[in-house]
Every structure is written in structure tokens, then in C-alpha cells.
């Protein structure tokens, strides 16, 4: 039997505020970006993806 989920769990990484990170080693050493981001992301593209995920999560929550 299908049961609706009562909450949508958002992984903590999507709640990360990059503006509050004082030391960003991926900026000072561009060669190490892949040590901090996967799948070709960088800080800018991950923040964009993060906003899309949070917007979709809000839509899912609105329908539950």
C-alpha cells in the first residue's frame, strides 16, 4: 500500500550557506576544485543547483 510521506528530508549539504564559509580553499587553488565539488560543479554552479533543489523541495512539501 502506498503511503504519503509527511516530510521531505533535505540533505544538510543543501542547507550550506557558502557566504558564511570564511576559508574557501577551492578559490585560491583552482586545481583543487574537484577535491571539494563533484560532477563538474564549482561554487557558483553548486549554489544554482542548491537553489533548484530547495525550490523543488518546497513544491513537494506544498503538495503533501
C-alpha positions, 0 to 999 in steps of 0.5 A: 500500500502506498503511503504519503510521506509527511516530510521531505528530508533535505540533505544538510549539504543543501542547507550550506550557506557558502557566504558564511564559509570564511576559508574557501580553499577551492578559490585560491587553488583552482586545481583543487576544485574537484577535491571539494565539488563533484560532477563538474560543479564549482561554487557558483554552479553548486549554489544554482543547483542548491537553489533548484533543489530547495525550490523543488523541495518546497513544491513537494512539501506544498503538495503533501 
